[in-house]
Structure formats: structure tokens, C-alpha cells
């Protein structure tokens, strides 16, 4: 293997580095092959209308998504004028300018690919660089004192030592996943002479990697100018990698690729053969990346090991040694290499310039833009969009977002401009004659504080002034502030709110209601349906992918529309820890109708399953059978693993995770993301033929009764658990529901026999989380959630009513079957 002396290395063994000629040659060859591989399904995908709602939620569809044009199904479409400046409206009368000394970047990746650990390392390196610069430069004592104060507040005293520092939420720590997007501010002084010795501000946004929380990624991408795409070098790009990259490329963001976990032995084979890099190039090509975006920088490194390099040979040598002697190798550095790459490749923030010496309106943004100093934006009108809103018991309403123009300081008067829904006509747009026409003006308030997020701490700025390009938190904003709204100066307002890209719509809905079971009010403090509804509505203030509506059929229930089972499960888990009691109905996938053909459409998802080769047939049968999935691609590797790609209706994935984990003995790893809308697949089976063990008595379960019931199926309860009639206590081994008595006690008499005195043994019960139960329960069941318990029960507790309803359904189904006459004729 030979290594070039250029800044971007490549090797002659098939591994593609950052060599421009090699990448261009590869791109040209791929373009020819892509033209020949276009299928009718490709055209079908691009021209399908985006998923926006179920036909049963007409108000939701009409008000929110019929006029949206930037849903995910259209985010990957190739247009002739696709660039990040084309979204600038002419009627706002501003040009695009940039500010020196600051970068805004998002860390995006698939789940468990190491982005949060990478942010931890960036925090440590930035803190050490600032401290070193302060020690070397003692001429400006005042600025050094301020920098040291900020650094000490968040980086010393071992506050950055715990792993996954940015996963600060209670549920995030328990589950080991990132649920919400968080921004942190790095004060970094580069040691690279080409970048100068001055200090830079880098705002880094840590994003979730799970598909159910993709809305957290959508809302923050508009605040950054580039992304760091983290990919596991041993696994390659996955489903969520495709999603976040497609959103970033459609917004014109500049990518930097980091192949993480390169020091592992399982990554050695894919690095040697260049498989991961080839897969990434194919992914960029399939998502219609521009020529500039295809020239991305590729870094190899290990977030946990704290090193990064551009030399693939150095990464291979480290992987062969199992991660040892990483720092001593030539060309390998700490995470300073990534921070320097961000300063070199990611452009300065694109800001709105309303001054008269600009180059014209927003369409002239393609002209060469010279970065301005921060003082040049002082006289510009202030504007800022909200990406996160919250409430502080001492400071009031808070808002975190990016400043697009001007500056803000504590005590300034601000005005809220609600986000435009895109429904206004062209006649109502603002113009130079009447710039405020059709622009709704909200309430006014006074800023009480300006804060920066350093690590997980919210540090007040000193002096309390933030400038264009900064991502800061303001306190004292209006109470009606929502994500996507714009704040502007009351004395010098902007003519119209800043446009923010719309979010992809939800895919499923559930009904939330008050707990009406026999144990209602015994374990929780918030029981009434009005309290549950108020809590759900307050959740939508910051959870932008969640929508709450009133039920049209039951005034006591509330409809919650979300992205997936995990998102709904996390919401329920948060509420039960706050003392709420509620019931949740089975999820319903949102469908719509094609406006051209009138055919009912439902969402399909791309599913990638990695499993041991011996269980590959089991996975194929499970997804392509009653769940109506289609196997698209299948490949084996040298480690005995099989990777399969499916296209499955979203309905077919409900409850599939626990099922496939059981049949594959926990070896299957499944990831999925939304693909497109397709024609309704018809009736879909659940994959489980077993019925339910339903309790018929009230009381506490006994070991004597459960030991005899254990042979009937799988139990969900343990001895001593409180049960009541209609509660599901287990899964029946046979089809159909079976009513049992789990509270039956052992008969007390004077008779003594050897069999009667035998010691009883009982296997541990099967405990399922809320998200597992959401996909597991049947249509006639609900989940009862309290602060202490999670129970599965029948919607109708009376067994007599359930039997009559079952007979009525059977009679109705028999009436639909064709009747047969004598001789078997219909």
C-alpha cells in the first residue's frame, strides 16, 4: 500500500481516501451506472405525495400538511436550482452575509455510532486549548479572565469526566440513547498556523440517532451550516444515516465524514477493502449530492480513544494493534484535527443583512460573500428563530435558537412573529411598499437574560450581549413562544418572520384517556382526563414532532400523533414519573389518499436487519409473510453475519422488535426509517397466533395459582401482584383468550400427602416496557399506566360484554362470506 503526500490520502488496494481525482472518477462512473439502474419504483417514489395524515383526521391534514412541500419524501428530489440560497424569499429585502470567528455544526449519526462520545472529546479538547492559550497570552487579562470563568464553570472540577455528558436526561442515562437535541458552545484556539492563533467559537449540536426522534434532527439543521456525519467504520451507513444525510444535503449543508471506531478489529476488514467508504459514496450519489458536497473530507478515528487522522494507513495500523500506540503514530492527532477540519471546511454562519450596501435581494446570495466582523451587525434589526423552548421556575419562559441578524442584550424589548404556515397568497406577501403586510405580530416582552450553553451548564454571557450567528438561550420571552417562531426587535423589527423548513409528518396515532380501571387513583396523583390532556398539550411546546388533538368520538380522550412506538413510549414514561395515570389505545398508522388516483396510501419503511446467518431464514419468513414485507437486498460477511434490507408497511413493524429478538435469541439488530407512501397493503397479521390469559377475579396473585397456570402459556405477573377482572396476566399458548383465576389459594385442611407438600417453582414473569406493549396489544386491549405499574387489560372489562361483541363480529364476518348452495355451488 502506498500513501500519497497530498492532504487527502488514498491507497492502491481499493480504499478510497480524499483524493479529488479519484473521487471525481468514481462519481462519473457511478453516474453512468445510476442512469441505467433507474426503475419505475424510483419515479413512483419521487412523485408520490408526502405522508401527511390519516383520512380520519381531516382537520389535521388540511391545517398542517396539505400545503407543506418539504416533507422527507420530497427532500431527496433533484431539482435544477437546488442550493441553500434558493429558499431566501425576495420580499424580505436582505442579502446573505457571513461573520468571522464562529462556526455552527451538527453531529449527526445512526444510533450507537458514537456521536455523543465524540462531543465529549470535543469538549475536553476545546477546554484544554483555551486554557493553554490563556496561559500563553497574558497581555489581555480581562478577556482571559472571562474565558477562564466560562471554562471553569463547565469544563473543570471534573464536570466533563462522565461518559456521554450531553445525555443529561434521566431517561437518556437509563437507556443510553440521545432523546433530545442539545447545543454546546466551544471556545477553541487552534494550534494550526494556517488558521491563526485567535480564538474561535464553535457551536456543536448533539442530535439523536433513533428514527423516532428524527424530528429533533430536522429542527436543528436550519441553525447550522455544516454537519459532521459519524459512521461506524465496522457497520457502515445505516437507515438513520441515510435520513439525516438526505435532510442535510437538501438544505445545502457542508458535510464532514468521520469513520468512528476505526481502532476495532471488526473494522479492519471494511477499512482495508474500502467497503465503508464505497457505501458512503453510493449513499451520497443516491441522495443527489452536489459536486461540492461530494468533495467531503473523510477522517478516521475513535471517539473513545480520543484520536483522529486523515491517513487510512495509520488507522489500519492502529486497528491491527487493537487501538494501542495511537498517539505516537505519525499523522495521528487528538480531536484537534476534527476541530481544525470544522474551521477549514464548514463555512461561517450565513446571516441576514438588511443594510443598504448589500448586493441586492436574496437571489444574489450566490455572489462572493466576504465575512464581516461582529461589530458590523450591531445596527442590523435583530431576528432569531426558536429551536427549543422551555420554562424555568426562576427565569420564566426560555428560548434557545440561532440569531440570524443584529444583536440582542439583556433588557432589550422584543416582539414575537409567529411562524408562517405557507397558506397565505402571493397578494398577502410583504412588499417594499408595505413590508409588514400579512405579517402577524404577537406579544411583546423584555429580555431578562442572555445565556450560552457550555457542556450541560447554562452560563450567562458577560457582558450579556449576543450577536448574529450565535446560538444562545434567552429568558423573558413571550409565554406564547413556540418552536419555529421568530423573535425580532420591537424598535427595529424585520419585515417578516424567518422561514424555517417544515418537519416530516407523524406516522401513527394513539388515544390517551383517564384511567377508568378498578385501581384508578390508588397509585397516581393526576388522574382526571383534563389533567392528562393539559400535560400532553404542554409537551407540544417543545416536542415539535408531536401533535395533540381532541377526539371526535370521545370527549374524554385525546389523540396523540407521533413518529413511532419509542417516541410514544418515552412520553408515557415521562408522564408516569410525574404522577399521571392514563390508558393508551393500540396505535393506528396514518393513511392518506392519492389526490390523482384516489387510492388509499400508507407509509412504508426501509428495514435493515443484521443477524447471525443461521437465523436469516427466520427473519425473512417473519417479515415477508403476514407482515407483507419485501426482501430487497441480502449479503453475508466473513464474520457469519447476514445483512438484509426490506421494504415493509409501517403497520407490519408494530410489535416486530420483541418478536424477532425472541426467535433469534437476541442476535438480531433492526433499524428502520420512513421510505415513502405506497398503496395500502390490505390486512396484515401480527405474527403471533397466541391468545391471552385474562383474569376473572379480584385480588392478589398467588404462587399456588400461577404455578398451575404457567403450563398454559407465558405469565406477565408475579406472586403478590394485584389483579382484577379483565386484566391480561399472560399470553396463551393456544389461539383465543382463556379466562383464568390467578388468585386461587391453596386449600387449607388437615390432609397431608407427599404431592401436596411439594415445593413449587415458578419462572420469572415476562415484563414488557410501554413501547413493547404498544406494539404487542390487540385492538380490543389498552395499556393502563400508573406511576408504579404498567398493566395490559381488555378495553371492556365485563366478560359477558366481550363474549357478545365477539359473537357479533363473528356473525358479521360470516355474513360477508359467499353462501354455498347444494352441491357446493355458490
C-alpha positions in Angstrom: 0.0 0.0 0.0 1.3 3.4 -0.9 0.2 6.7 0.5 0.1 10.0 -1.4 1.7 13.1 0.0 -1.4 15.2 -0.5 -3.6 16.3 2.3 -6.2 13.7 1.2 -4.7 10.2 1.1 -5.7 7.1 -0.9 -4.2 3.7 -1.3 -3.9 1.3 -4.2 -5.7 -1.6 -2.6 -9.2 -0.3 -3.4 -9.5 2.0 -0.4 -10.7 5.5 -1.5 -9.4 8.4 0.5 -10.0 12.1 -0.1 -8.1 12.3 -3.4 -10.1 14.6 -5.6 -9.2 12.9 -8.9 -10.1 9.5 -7.5 -13.4 10.7 -6.1 -14.3 12.5 -9.3 -13.5 9.5 -11.4 -15.6 7.3 -9.1 -18.5 9.8 -9.2 -18.5 9.9 -13.0 -18.6 6.2 -13.3 -21.3 5.9 -10.7 -23.5 8.5 -12.6 -23.5 6.2 -15.7 -24.4 3.2 -13.6 -27.1 5.1 -11.8 -28.8 6.2 -15.0 -29.1 2.5 -16.1 -30.4 1.4 -12.7 -33.4 3.7 -12.5 -36.5 1.6 -12.0 -40.2 2.6 -12.2 -40.2 2.4 -8.4 -37.8 5.4 -8.4 -40.2 7.5 -10.3 -43.0 6.3 -8.1 -41.1 7.4 -5.1 -40.3 10.9 -6.3 -43.9 11.7 -7.5 -45.8 10.2 -4.6 -47.4 12.8 -2.3 -45.8 13.1 1.1 -47.3 11.4 4.1 -49.4 13.9 5.9 -52.3 12.4 7.8 -54.9 9.8 8.2 -58.2 10.3 6.4 -59.9 10.2 9.8 -58.1 13.3 10.9 -59.3 15.8 8.3 -58.6 18.9 10.3 -55.0 17.8 11.0 -54.4 17.1 7.3 -56.0 20.3 6.0 -54.4 22.7 8.5 -50.9 21.3 8.8 -49.6 19.4 5.9 -51.6 19.8 2.6 -49.5 22.9 1.9 -46.2 21.6 3.0 -43.7 21.0 0.3 -40.5 19.9 2.2 -41.5 16.6 3.8 -39.0 13.8 3.7 -40.5 12.1 0.6 -39.5 15.2 -1.4 -36.3 16.1 0.5 -34.3 13.8 -1.8 -35.7 15.1 -5.1 -33.2 16.5 -7.5 -34.0 20.0 -8.8 -32.1 22.2 -11.2 -32.0 25.1 -8.7 -31.3 23.1 -5.5 -29.0 25.1 -3.3 -29.1 26.5 0.2 -29.7 30.1 -1.0 -32.7 29.4 -3.2 -35.0 29.4 -0.1 -34.4 33.0 0.5 -37.6 35.0 -0.2 -37.2 38.1 -2.4 -39.8 40.0 -0.3 -37.6 40.1 2.8 -35.1 42.5 1.2 -32.0 41.0 2.7 -28.8 39.6 1.4 -26.7 36.7 2.8 -23.5 37.8 4.7 -21.2 35.8 6.9 -19.5 36.5 10.2 -15.9 35.8 11.1 -14.7 33.8 14.1 -17.7 31.4 14.5 -18.9 28.0 13.2 -22.2 26.2 13.7 -22.1 22.4 13.1 -24.4 19.5 14.0 -23.1 16.0 14.9 -25.4 13.5 13.2 -25.2 9.7 13.0 -27.1 6.5 13.3 -27.9 5.2 16.8 -24.9 3.8 18.7 -22.4 5.1 16.2 -20.6 7.2 18.8 -21.6 10.8 18.2 -22.3 11.7 21.9 -18.9 10.3 22.9 -17.4 12.3 20.1 -18.9 15.5 21.6 -17.4 14.6 25.0 -14.0 14.5 23.4 -14.5 17.8 21.6 -15.5 19.5 24.9 -12.3 18.3 26.6 -10.0 19.3 23.7 -11.6 22.7 23.4 -11.3 23.4 27.1 -7.6 22.4 27.1 -6.9 24.6 24.1 -8.5 27.6 25.7 -6.6 27.1 28.9 -3.3 26.7 27.0 -4.0 29.9 25.0 -4.8 31.8 28.2 -1.5 30.7 29.7 0.5 31.8 26.7 -1.2 35.1 26.2 -1.2 37.3 29.3 -1.5 40.6 27.6 -5.2 40.8 27.6 -6.1 39.9 31.2 -9.7 40.9 31.1 -10.6 38.6 28.2 -8.5 35.9 29.7 -10.4 36.2 33.0 -13.8 35.9 31.2 -12.7 32.9 29.1 -11.3 31.2 32.2 -14.6 31.8 34.1 -16.6 30.3 31.3 -14.2 27.4 31.0 -14.1 26.7 34.7 -17.8 26.8 35.0 -18.3 23.9 32.6 -15.0 22.1 32.0 -13.0 22.0 35.2 -13.9 20.4 38.5 -14.2 17.1 36.6 -17.6 18.1 35.2 -16.7 16.7 31.8 -15.4 13.4 33.0 -18.5 11.3 32.9 -19.2 9.4 29.7 -21.9 10.8 27.4 -22.1 14.1 29.2 -24.7 15.5 26.8 -27.1 12.7 27.6 -28.1 14.5 30.8 -31.8 13.5 31.0 -32.9 10.8 33.4 -34.3 8.5 30.7 -31.3 9.2 28.5 -28.9 8.0 31.2 -31.0 4.9 31.9 -31.5 3.8 28.3 -28.1 5.0 26.9 -29.7 6.9 24.0 -30.0 10.6 23.0 -33.6 11.7 23.0 -33.4 15.5 22.5 -31.0 17.7 20.6 -28.7 19.8 22.7 -26.2 22.6 21.8 -22.9 23.3 23.5 -20.5 26.2 22.9 -16.8 25.5 22.4 -14.2 28.2 22.8 -11.4 26.8 20.7 -7.9 28.1 19.9 -6.3 26.3 17.0 -2.6 25.3 17.0 -2.6 25.2 13.2 -0.7 28.2 11.9 -2.9 28.4 8.8 -5.9 29.1 10.9 -4.2 31.7 13.0 -3.9 31.8 16.8 -7.1 33.7 17.5 -9.9 32.0 19.5 -13.0 30.7 17.6 -16.5 29.9 18.8 -17.8 26.6 17.6 -21.5 25.8 18.4 -21.8 22.0 18.4 -25.3 20.4 18.3 -25.6 16.8 19.5 -28.6 15.1 17.9 -30.5 11.8 18.4 -29.8 8.8 16.3 -33.1 6.9 16.6 -35.6 7.2 13.8 -38.4 8.0 16.2 -36.6 11.2 17.2 -35.7 12.3 13.7 -37.8 15.5 14.3 -35.1 16.6 16.8 -32.6 16.5 13.9 -35.0 18.3 11.5 -35.5 21.3 13.7 -31.8 22.0 14.4 -30.4 21.6 10.9 -31.7 25.0 9.9 -29.5 26.6 12.6 -26.2 25.1 11.4 -24.1 25.5 8.2 -22.5 22.0 8.2 -22.6 18.6 9.6 -20.2 16.0 11.0 -21.5 12.7 9.8 -20.3 10.0 12.2 -20.4 6.4 10.7 -19.3 3.2 12.4 -16.3 2.0 10.4 -17.3 -1.6 11.0 -21.0 -1.3 10.3 -21.1 1.3 7.5 -24.1 3.7 6.9 -27.5 2.6 8.2 -31.1 3.7 7.8 -30.9 6.7 10.0 -27.6 7.7 8.4 -29.5 7.9 5.1 -32.3 10.0 6.6 -30.1 12.6 8.4 -27.8 12.9 5.4 -30.7 13.4 3.0 -32.1 16.2 5.1 -28.7 17.9 5.4 -27.9 17.6 1.7 -31.3 19.0 0.7 -30.6 22.1 2.9 -27.2 22.6 1.2 -25.1 21.9 4.3 -21.4 21.1 4.0 -20.6 17.5 5.3 -17.5 16.1 7.0 -17.4 12.3 7.4 -15.8 10.7 10.5 -15.4 6.9 10.3 -15.6 6.2 14.0 -14.5 3.1 16.0 -11.7 2.6 13.5 -9.5 1.1 16.2 -11.6 -2.1 16.5 -10.6 -5.3 14.9 -14.1 -5.7 13.3 -13.5 -2.5 11.4 -10.2 -3.7 9.9 -11.7 -5.7 7.1 -14.0 -3.0 5.9 -11.2 -0.4 6.1 -8.8 -2.5 4.1 -11.3 -3.2 1.4 -12.8 0.3 1.4 -16.3 -1.1 1.8 -17.5 1.6 4.2 -16.2 4.5 2.0 -17.7 2.9 -1.1 -21.1 2.6 0.7 -20.9 6.2 1.7 -20.1 7.3 -1.8 -23.1 5.3 -3.1 -25.3 6.9 -0.4 -24.2 10.4 -1.4 -24.8 9.7 -5.1 -28.3 8.2 -4.4 -29.2 11.3 -2.4 -28.3 13.6 -5.3 -25.4 15.3 -3.6 -23.9 18.3 -5.5 -20.4 18.2 -6.8 -19.2 20.4 -3.9 -20.9 18.1 -1.3 -19.3 15.1 -2.9 -15.8 16.5 -2.2 -16.3 15.9 1.6 -13.4 15.3 3.9 -13.1 11.8 5.4 -11.5 11.3 8.8 -10.7 8.1 10.6 -10.7 7.9 14.3 -12.0 6.7 17.6 -14.1 8.9 19.8 -13.5 6.7 22.9 -9.8 6.6 22.1 -9.6 10.3 21.6 -7.7 10.4 18.2 -8.4 11.2 14.6 -6.4 11.1 11.4 -6.8 11.6 7.7 -4.4 8.8 6.9 -6.2 5.5 6.3 -2.9 3.6 6.6 -2.4 5.0 10.1 -5.9 3.9 11.1 -5.3 0.4 9.7 -2.1 0.1 11.7 -3.9 1.2 14.9 -6.8 -1.3 14.2 -4.2 -4.1 13.7 -2.7 -3.3 17.1 -6.1 -3.2 18.8 -6.0 0.6 19.5 -2.6 0.7 21.1 0.1 3.3 20.5 -2.4 5.6 18.7 -0.8 8.9 19.6 2.7 8.0 18.7 1.9 7.2 15.1 2.8 9.9 12.6 -0.3 11.8 11.2 -2.5 10.8 14.2 -3.6 13.6 16.5 -6.2 14.2 19.2 -9.6 15.6 18.4 -7.9 18.9 17.4 -7.8 17.5 13.9 -11.6 17.4 13.7 -11.9 20.9 15.2 -9.4 22.2 12.7 -11.3 20.5 9.9 -14.5 22.2 11.0 -12.8 25.6 10.9 -11.4 24.9 7.5 -14.4 23.2 5.7 -17.5 24.4 7.4 -18.4 27.9 6.3 -19.1 30.8 8.6 -22.8 31.3 9.5 -25.0 32.7 6.7 -26.7 35.7 8.2 -29.4 38.1 7.0 -28.1 41.5 6.0 -30.7 44.2 5.7 -28.2 47.1 5.2 -28.4 49.3 2.1 -24.8 48.4 1.0 -25.7 44.8 0.2 -25.7 43.1 -3.2 -29.5 43.1 -3.7 -32.1 40.7 -2.6 -31.8 37.1 -1.5 -31.4 35.8 -5.1 -28.0 37.4 -5.3 -26.6 35.3 -2.4 -24.6 33.2 -4.9 -22.2 36.1 -5.3 -18.9 36.0 -3.4 -19.6 36.9 0.2 -16.9 38.5 2.4 -17.1 37.6 6.0 -17.8 40.6 8.2 -16.7 41.4 11.7 -19.1 41.1 14.6 -19.3 44.8 15.1 -20.8 45.2 11.5 -24.0 43.6 12.6 -24.7 45.9 15.6 -27.0 48.2 13.7 -29.0 45.5 11.9 -32.5 44.6 13.0 -32.5 41.7 15.4 -34.0 38.3 14.4 -33.9 34.9 16.0 -35.7 31.6 15.4 -36.6 29.2 18.2 -35.4 25.6 18.1 -36.1 24.8 21.7 -38.5 26.4 24.2 -38.8 25.7 27.9 -39.7 27.1 31.3 -37.5 27.9 34.2 -39.2 28.4 37.6 -37.0 31.4 38.4 -36.4 32.9 35.0 -39.7 32.2 33.3 -40.1 31.2 29.6 -36.8 30.4 27.9 -36.0 30.1 24.2 -32.9 28.6 22.5 -32.1 29.4 18.9 -29.9 31.0 16.3 -29.6 34.7 15.8 -29.9 35.5 12.1 -29.3 39.2 12.2 -28.4 42.1 14.6 -27.6 41.6 18.2 -29.5 41.2 21.5 -28.7 42.2 25.0 -30.4 41.9 28.4 -33.2 44.5 28.8 -34.0 44.8 25.0 -37.6 44.9 24.0 -38.6 42.0 21.6 -41.7 41.1 19.6 -42.9 37.7 18.6 -43.6 36.9 15.0 -45.5 33.6 14.6 -44.3 31.1 12.1 -45.9 31.3 8.7 -47.9 28.2 7.7 -47.4 28.7 4.0 -51.1 29.2 3.3 -51.1 32.9 2.5 -51.5 34.0 -1.1 -49.0 36.0 -3.0 -51.1 39.1 -2.7 -50.7 39.0 1.0 -46.9 38.7 1.0 -44.9 41.6 2.4 -43.6 44.1 -0.1 -41.4 47.2 -0.2 -44.5 49.4 -0.1 -45.9 47.7 2.8 -43.3 45.4 4.4 -45.5 44.4 7.4 -48.5 43.4 5.3 -49.9 39.9 6.2 -47.3 39.5 9.0 -49.0 38.6 12.2 -47.4 40.4 15.2 -47.5 38.6 18.5 -47.0 39.7 22.1 -44.0 41.8 23.3 -41.7 41.3 26.2 -38.3 42.3 27.6 -35.3 40.0 27.6 -34.2 39.3 31.1 -31.1 37.3 30.4 -28.7 36.0 27.6 -27.1 32.6 28.2 -24.7 30.3 26.4 -24.8 26.5 26.8 -21.4 25.2 27.7 -21.4 21.5 28.3 -24.7 20.8 30.2 -24.5 24.2 32.0 -26.3 27.3 31.1 -23.8 30.1 31.6 -24.8 33.8 31.5 -22.8 35.8 29.0 -20.6 38.6 30.3 -21.4 41.2 29.0 -25.0 39.9 28.3 -24.8 40.6 24.6 -25.2 38.0 21.8 -24.5 38.7 18.1 -25.7 37.4 14.7 -24.6 33.8 14.2 -24.6 32.9 17.9 -26.8 30.1 19.3 -27.9 31.3 22.7 -30.7 31.0 25.2 -32.9 34.0 26.0 -35.1 34.3 29.1 -38.1 36.6 29.5 -39.5 35.7 26.0 -43.3 35.8 25.5 -45.3 32.9 27.0 -46.8 32.0 23.7 -43.4 31.3 22.1 -43.4 28.1 20.0 -40.7 26.2 18.1 -40.3 27.8 14.7 -41.4 31.3 15.8 -39.3 34.4 15.2 -38.2 37.0 17.7 -37.4 40.5 16.5 -36.5 43.8 17.9 -39.5 46.0 18.8 -37.8 49.2 17.9 -36.2 47.9 14.7 -38.2 44.9 13.5 -37.7 42.7 10.4 -40.4 42.8 7.8 -41.4 39.1 8.0 -40.6 36.1 10.1 -37.6 33.9 9.2 -38.6 30.9 7.2 -37.8 27.6 8.8 -38.1 24.2 6.9 -41.2 22.2 7.8 -40.9 18.9 9.6 -41.8 15.5 8.3 -45.3 14.5 9.4 -46.1 11.8 12.0 -46.8 8.2 11.1 -49.1 6.8 13.8 -51.7 7.9 16.4 -52.8 6.7 19.8 -55.7 7.7 22.1 -54.9 8.8 25.6 -57.5 8.9 28.3 -58.1 8.8 32.0 -57.6 5.5 33.8 -61.1 4.0 34.3 -60.0 0.7 35.8 -60.8 -0.6 39.2 -57.4 0.6 40.6 -57.8 4.1 39.3 -56.5 6.8 41.7 -54.7 4.4 44.0 -51.2 4.9 42.7 -51.1 8.3 40.9 -51.9 11.9 41.7 -53.0 13.2 38.3 -56.0 11.1 37.2 -58.5 13.4 35.5 -58.6 13.4 31.7 -58.3 17.2 31.7 -55.0 17.0 33.6 -53.7 14.3 31.1 -54.8 16.5 28.2 -53.2 19.6 29.6 -49.9 17.7 30.1 -50.0 16.4 26.5 -50.6 19.9 25.1 -47.7 21.3 27.1 -45.5 18.6 25.6 -46.1 20.0 22.1 -44.4 23.3 23.1 -41.0 21.8 22.6 -41.7 18.3 21.1 -42.2 19.6 17.5 -42.9 16.2 16.0 -45.8 15.5 18.4 -49.3 16.7 17.6 -52.2 16.6 20.1 -55.9 16.8 19.1 -59.3 16.3 20.7 -61.0 13.1 19.9 -64.0 13.4 17.7 -65.7 10.3 19.1 -65.0 10.5 22.8 -64.7 13.8 24.7 -62.7 12.2 27.4 -59.9 11.0 25.1 -57.1 12.9 23.4 -55.4 11.9 20.1 -51.6 11.9 20.1 -49.8 11.7 16.7 -46.1 10.8 16.7 -43.3 9.2 14.8 -43.1 5.7 16.4 -43.6 3.4 19.3 -40.4 4.5 21.1 -41.4 8.2 20.9 -44.8 7.5 22.4 -43.3 5.2 25.0 -40.8 7.8 26.1 -43.6 10.3 26.5 -45.7 7.9 28.6 -42.7 7.0 30.8 -42.0 10.7 31.5 -45.7 11.3 32.4 -45.9 8.3 34.7 -42.8 9.5 36.6 -44.6 12.8 37.1 -47.5 11.1 38.8 -50.0 10.7 35.9 -52.4 7.8 35.4 -53.7 7.1 31.9 -54.8 4.5 29.4 -53.4 4.2 25.9 -55.2 2.5 23.0 -53.5 0.5 20.2 -51.6 2.6 17.6 -53.2 3.3 14.3 -51.0 4.0 11.2 -51.9 7.3 9.5 -53.0 6.8 5.9 -54.0 9.2 3.2 -55.4 9.2 -0.4 -53.6 9.9 -3.5 -55.0 13.2 -4.9 -54.7 11.9 -8.5 -56.0 8.4 -8.3 -57.9 8.4 -5.0 -56.1 5.2 -4.0 -55.5 4.8 -0.2 -51.8 5.1 0.6 -49.9 4.1 3.7 -46.3 4.7 4.8 -43.6 2.1 4.0 -40.3 1.9 5.8 -36.9 0.6 4.9 -35.8 -2.0 7.4 -32.2 -3.2 7.8 -31.7 -6.4 9.9 -28.2 -7.7 10.9 -28.5 -11.2 12.3 -26.5 -14.4 12.6 -26.6 -16.4 9.3 -28.4 -19.3 10.9 -31.4 -17.1 11.7 -31.6 -15.3 8.4 -34.4 -17.6 7.2 -36.5 -16.9 10.3 -36.2 -13.2 9.8 -37.2 -13.5 6.1 -40.3 -15.6 6.9 -41.3 -13.2 9.7 -41.2 -10.0 7.6 -42.3 -11.4 4.2 -45.2 -13.5 5.4 -48.2 -11.9 7.1 -46.4 -8.6 7.6 -46.3 -8.1 3.8 -42.6 -7.1 3.6 -40.4 -7.4 0.5 -36.8 -8.5 0.6 -34.7 -6.1 -1.4 -31.1 -7.0 -0.6 -29.2 -9.7 1.2 -25.5 -10.0 1.9 -23.2 -12.1 4.1 -19.9 -11.2 5.6 -16.9 -13.2 6.9 -18.0 -13.0 10.5 -21.1 -15.2 9.9 -23.5 -12.2 9.9 -26.2 -11.6 7.3 -27.5 -8.2 6.5 -30.9 -7.9 4.9 -32.8 -4.9 3.6 -36.6 -5.0 3.5 -39.4 -2.6 2.4 -42.2 -3.2 4.9 -45.5 -1.3 5.6 -45.3 0.6 8.9 -48.2 -1.4 10.2 -46.2 -4.6 9.8 -43.4 -3.3 12.1 -45.7 -2.8 15.1 -44.6 -5.3 17.8 -41.9 -6.8 15.5 -38.9 -5.8 17.6 -39.6 -8.0 20.7 -40.8 -10.9 18.5 -37.7 -11.0 16.3 -35.5 -10.7 19.4 -37.1 -13.8 20.9 -36.9 -16.0 17.8 -33.3 -15.1 17.1 -32.2 -15.4 20.7 -31.3 -11.7 20.8 -28.8 -11.8 17.9 -30.9 -9.6 15.5 -30.3 -5.9 15.3 -33.0 -4.0 13.4 -33.1 -0.4 12.2 -35.8 1.3 10.1 -36.7 4.7 8.7 -39.6 6.1 6.7 -39.3 5.4 2.9 -42.4 6.7 1.1 -46.2 6.3 0.7 -47.4 3.3 -1.3 -50.7 1.6 -2.0 -52.4 0.1 1.0 -51.2 -3.5 1.6 -54.5 -4.8 2.9 -54.9 -7.0 6.0 -51.6 -7.5 7.9 -51.1 -10.2 10.5 -49.4 -9.6 13.8 -47.1 -12.6 13.6 -48.3 -14.0 16.9 -51.0 -16.7 16.9 -51.4 -17.0 20.7 -54.3 -15.6 22.6 -54.4 -14.0 26.1 -54.7 -15.3 29.7 -57.4 -13.0 31.1 -58.0 -12.7 34.8 -61.6 -13.2 36.1 -61.1 -12.4 39.8 -60.0 -9.5 42.0 -57.2 -9.8 44.5 -53.5 -10.7 44.7 -52.0 -13.4 42.6 -50.8 -16.5 44.5 -47.9 -18.8 43.8 -50.2 -21.8 44.0 -52.5 -20.5 41.2 -49.7 -19.2 39.0 -47.7 -22.4 39.2 -50.6 -24.3 37.7 -51.2 -21.6 35.0 -47.6 -21.5 33.9 -48.1 -24.5 31.7 -50.9 -22.6 29.9 -48.5 -20.0 28.5 -46.2 -17.2 29.4 -47.1 -15.2 32.5 -46.8 -11.4 32.8 -47.3 -11.1 36.6 -45.5 -12.4 39.7 -47.0 -13.7 43.0 -48.3 -10.8 45.1 -49.3 -8.6 42.1 -52.8 -7.0 42.3 -55.1 -8.2 39.5 -58.7 -7.6 38.6 -61.2 -9.0 36.1 -60.4 -8.2 32.5 -56.6 -7.7 33.2 -54.3 -9.6 30.8 -51.9 -11.7 33.0 -50.2 -13.7 30.3 -50.0 -15.0 26.8 -52.0 -18.1 25.9 -50.0 -20.9 24.2 -53.1 -21.6 22.0 -55.2 -19.4 19.9 -58.1 -17.5 21.6 -58.4 -15.9 25.0 -58.7 -18.0 28.2 -60.2 -16.7 31.4 -58.3 -17.9 34.5 -58.2 -17.4 38.2 -54.7 -16.3 39.4 -55.9 -15.6 43.0 -56.9 -19.1 43.8 -55.3 -20.1 47.1 -54.1 -23.5 48.3 -56.8 -25.4 50.2 -56.2 -25.4 53.9 -57.1 -28.7 55.7 -55.6 -31.4 57.8 -54.8 -33.7 54.9 -51.1 -34.3 54.3 -49.7 -36.1 51.2 -46.3 -36.2 49.5 -47.6 -34.5 46.4 -49.4 -31.8 48.3 -46.3 -30.7 50.2 -44.1 -30.5 47.1 -42.1 -27.2 46.7 -43.4 -25.1 43.9 -41.2 -23.4 41.3 -42.2 -20.5 39.0 -40.2 -19.0 36.2 -39.7 -15.2 36.3 -42.6 -13.3 34.6 -42.1 -11.6 31.2 -42.0 -7.9 31.8 -42.5 -5.5 28.9 -41.9 -1.8 28.6 -44.5 0.6 27.4 -43.2 0.8 23.9 -43.1 -3.0 23.7 -46.7 -3.2 24.9 -47.8 -0.6 22.3 -46.8 -2.9 19.5 -47.9 -6.0 21.3 -51.5 -5.3 22.4 -54.5 -6.2 20.3 -57.3 -3.9 19.1 -59.6 -4.8 22.0 -56.9 -4.0 24.6 -55.5 -0.9 26.3 -52.4 -0.2 28.4 -53.0 1.1 31.9 -50.1 3.2 33.1 -49.6 4.4 36.7 -46.5 5.7 38.5 -46.0 2.2 40.0 -47.4 -0.2 37.4 -47.8 -0.8 33.7 -50.7 -3.2 33.0 -52.3 -4.7 29.9 -56.1 -5.1 30.1 -59.1 -5.5 27.9 -60.9 -2.4 26.8 -64.2 -3.9 28.0 -63.7 -5.4 31.5 -67.0 -7.3 31.6 -66.5 -10.8 30.2 -70.2 -11.1 29.2 -70.0 -7.9 27.1 -66.8 -9.2 25.4 -68.4 -12.5 24.5 -71.4 -10.8 23.0 -69.2 -8.5 21.0 -67.1 -11.5 19.8 -70.3 -13.3 18.6 -71.5 -10.2 16.8 -68.2 -9.8 15.0 -68.2 -13.5 14.0 -71.8 -13.2 12.7 -70.8 -10.2 10.7 -67.8 -11.9 9.2 -69.9 -15.0 8.3 -72.4 -12.7 6.5 -69.7 -11.4 4.3 -68.6 -14.8 3.1 -70.2 -16.2 -0.1 -73.0 -18.6 0.6 -72.9 -22.1 -0.9 -75.9 -24.0 -2.2 -76.5 -27.6 -2.8 -73.7 -29.4 -4.5 -71.2 -26.9 -3.2 -72.3 -24.2 -5.7 -72.1 -20.6 -4.6 
